[in-house]
Amino acid sequence: MVKKLWQASAVSCALAACVALSGCGSQNAAGNKVFFAAHAEATDFTGLLYEGVKSKLSAQGIEVEFLNAKGDVNMQIDQLNEVMGQKPAAIVLLPVDGYAVIPVVEKVNAAQIPLIATNRDLNGGQFAHVMSDESQAGRLQGEYMAKHLPPNAQIVYFMGESSQKSAVARWEGFKEACLDKRPDIKLLAKVDGGWSETEGLKYMTLWLQIFPQIDAVVSGNDNMALGALKALQAAGRDKGVLISGVDATPAALKAVAAGTMSQTVKQDADKTAEAIAGLLQTSLQGKIPTDEIKIPLVEITKDNVAQFK
């Protein structure tokens, strides 16, 4: 698939130009309807993204309907097959499994329905892609830990879903920026936590029984980090432990402001939604976008958290 890279700074201008167009070109049989087909419910980053896309398009009379696959790839495939029959203006897709959905994505392509993938990997078919550089999130975490951890520190790491490129890229970015630069830092344990707060709580509770010293918790997202924090607090071992996550969820921002988390990395839901809305406007003009748009990430610590609350 031929893709072109857009600078994130150009997204706002592109969207403004699209919004300024009246009528937005020819419509298909479903009029202005867009389906937001997500892997899970509209919470955390997924919820922020959906609400952002919906708010940016609803003022223009474009309906955005949310589809929750509940983590079931077969349900998501059925949902996509069903909405294709409605000839929607476009589909925004957060795939449950980036490989398993390829056949239905190819059907979407054959039906000439514009498809925009975001936030998760999609490994085949034709689509536009709006994502952050996941390795940058890990590098920001690694740079923070390399700078602030004492000599011979001992840490644990929560990966998201290890089958996803995003989770692997965050780990690799962290390893490159921290463990490869600070060989004195010892990685005690690393686990696939499934992006889940429950899993973070469970594994951290176990590790606290095994390891007498834990100086930092690094997590591929805020949910797992917050679960680990709960376990640390319950054991009375949270003081002095550096905790880092990704997503800048409201709960994580509150924890950073309180000093119970050290850092989170913000995936900018607003700019991501803005970019998706711009591509949807392109699709409403009768064009099928295949752009790749990268959205920069932002480090948040106690020094700057007030800007994001």
N, C-alpha and C positions, 0 to 999 in steps of 0.2 A: 504494500500500500504506500502510495506516494503521499508524504506528509510534509507540511511546512511548519517551521517553528515561529510562533508569534511571541513577541516580547509582552510580558504581562502588563507593562505600562501602557500598551496600546489598546488594551481591552476596553477601557472606559470610552475612548474615542470611537471605537468600532461600534459599541453598543449604542452610543448616542446617535451615531449616524443612522443606524438601523431603526431606532425608535422614531427618528424624525420622518421616516418614510411613511406616508399614509397608505393604508390598505395592505402593505407588505406583499404585494404580488398575488399570484393565483393561489387558491386554497384547494385542498383535496376534499373528499366526501365527508370527512369528519370535521370540516371547518377548522377552527383554531385549537382543537384538543390535542394536548400533549400528555403522554403517559410517563410517569416517573417510576420506573420499575426497579425497586430496591431489593437488596438481599435480606433486609431485616426491617424492623419497625422504624418509624421516623423519630428516633431519639439521637442524642449526642451529635456527632458531626453530620450524620445522615439527615437528622431532623433539621439542623441549621441550614443545610444545603437545600433541602426540599422547600423549606419556608422561604429561603432567599429567592429561589427560582420562581416559586409561586407568586411572591409579592411583586417581583419585577415584571411578570407577564400578565397578572390578573388585571392591572390597571388598563391594559390594552385590549381587554376582552378575550384573552387567551386562557382557556381552562387547563389546569394542570391536575391530573388525577394520580394519586399515590397508589402503588401496588406493593404489597408486602409479601415477599416470598417465604418469610419465616425460616430462612436458612436452608430451604429445601429446593435444590436445583430443579427437580422435576416439576414442582409447583411453579417455579419461575418460567420454565419452558412452556408449560400450559398457559400461563398468563400471557406470554408473548405471542403464542399462537392465536389466542383469543383476541387480543387487541389488534393484531394484524388485520383481522376481518373487518375491523371498524375503520380501516384506512386512516390512521391518525396523522396529524401534521408532522409528528416526530416522536421518538422514544428516547428518553434519558435512561441509561442502564447502569446500575451498580450490580455486577453479576455475582451470583452465589459461587459459581465455579467458572473461571475464565476459559476453560477448555470445553466443558460439557455443553455450554450454550452455543458453541460455534455453529452447529447445524441450523439452529433456529435463527441465529444472527444472519446466516447466509440466506435464509428465507426472507428475512426483513430486507436485506439488500436487494434480492430479486424483486420484491414488491415495491422497490423504489421509495422506501420509507426512510427518511433521515434518522441516523442513529448516533447518539452522543454517549460515549462511555466516560465514566468519571469515578475517581476515588479508589477503584479496584481494578485488577488486571482483566483484560479481555484479550485473548490470545489468537484471534482469527477473525476473518470477515473485514468488511469495510466500515469505518466509523471515524468520527472525530473524537479527540481524546483531550480531556481537561483534567490535569493532575498536578500535584506538587512533585518536586524531586525528593523522593522518599529517603534517599541516602543523605540529603542535606539535613533532615530531621535527626538522623543518627549522628552526623558529624557535629551538629550543635550540642547534642547531649554529651558526646565524647569530649569536645573541647571544654565544656563546663566542668566535667568530672576530672579531666586531666589537670585543670587549673586549680581546683578546690580540694581534691582529695589529699590526705596526708601520705607520707611515704609508707609503702608496704600495706596500703589499704586493701580491704577484702570486700568484694561486691557480689551481687546477684543480678541476673538479667532475665526479664520477662519478654519473650518474643510473642508476637501476635499469633496468627495462623501461619505456621512455617511453610505451608504449601503456597502461600501468596508471595509474589515478588516484592510487594511493598514491605512486608514484615522482614524479609531477608535483607532488603536494601537498607532498612533502618539499622538492623544489626551490623551489617558490614560497614556502614558509615560510622557507627559508634566504635567498632573494633579498630578501624583505621585511625580515628582521631584520638582514641584513648588508650586502649590496650597495646596497640603497636607502638605508641609513643612513650608509654609509661609501663615498661615491663615489670616494674616493682608491684603494680596493682594485680592482685590475684582474683581471678574469676572463680568464685566458689561453686556456682550452679547457674545453669541456663535452661529454661523450660518453655515450651509452647503453651502459652496461657490463653489462647483463643480469644484475645481482646476482652476477656471477661473479668469483672471485678470479683466475682465469686472465685474464679480460678486464682486470681492474685492473692486473695485472702487465704485460700486453702494451701497453696504452695508456700506462702510466706510463713504461715503457722508451722508447717513442717520444717522449714529451713531454720526457724528460730530454735527448734528443738535439737537440731543437728549442729549448727554453727554458733559457737560462743561469741564470735565477733563478726558483725556485718556493718560496714561503714557506709554503704550506698546501695540503693535500689534503682536500677535503670529499667525503664519499661517502654515497650513499643507503643503504648497508648496510656491515656490518663486512667481509664477504668482499672487496668491491672495495677497501676501505681497506687490508686486509692484503696484498692483491696489490700495491698501490701501494707499501706499506712495503717489501716484498721487493725491488722494483725500485730504490727509493731506497737501500737498504742495499747492494745489489750494486754500485751506482754510487758508493758512498761519499758520498752527498749527503743522508743522512737527518738529520744533526745540525741542530737548530734548526727543522726543518719541523714545523708543527702538522698533525696528522692526526686527522680526526674520522669516525666511522662510526655506524651504528645497528644495534641488536639485542642488544648486550652478550653476544656469544657467549663461550665460555670462552677462546678464543684472543685475542679482543679485550680481555677483562678482564685477561689476563696481560700483554698489550702495554701497556695503560694503567698497570698496576702497575709495569711496568719503565720507563715513561716513553717508550717508543717510539711509542705512540699518545697523543694528548692527551685524547681524549674519545670516549665512546660513549654512545648513548642507548638505554635499556632499554625494549623492549617487554615488558611484564610477562607472561611466559608462564604463570606460576602463577595470576595473577588472571584472565587470559583463559580458561584452562582451567577455573577455578572458575566463571566466569560461564556457560561452555558447559555444564558439568555441571549447573548449576542449571536451565538451559533444557531439558536432556535429561530431568531429573526431571519437569519440567512436562509434557513430551511423553509420558512414561510414565504419567501420570495421565489420558491420553486427550485432552489439550489440544494444540493446535498453536500454539506461540508465534510472535509476530511482533514481538518487542521489539527495540529497538536499544540496545545497551549499549556505552558508550565507556569504554575502559580508559586511565587516565592514563599518561604516559610519564615516565621519570626520567633526569636527566642524571647520568653517571658520569665523574668525573675522578680524578686521583691522590689528591685530598683525601678522597674517600669510597669508593674502589674496594674497600677492605678489607671493607666491609659486604656486598658482592655476590659475593665469591669463594667 
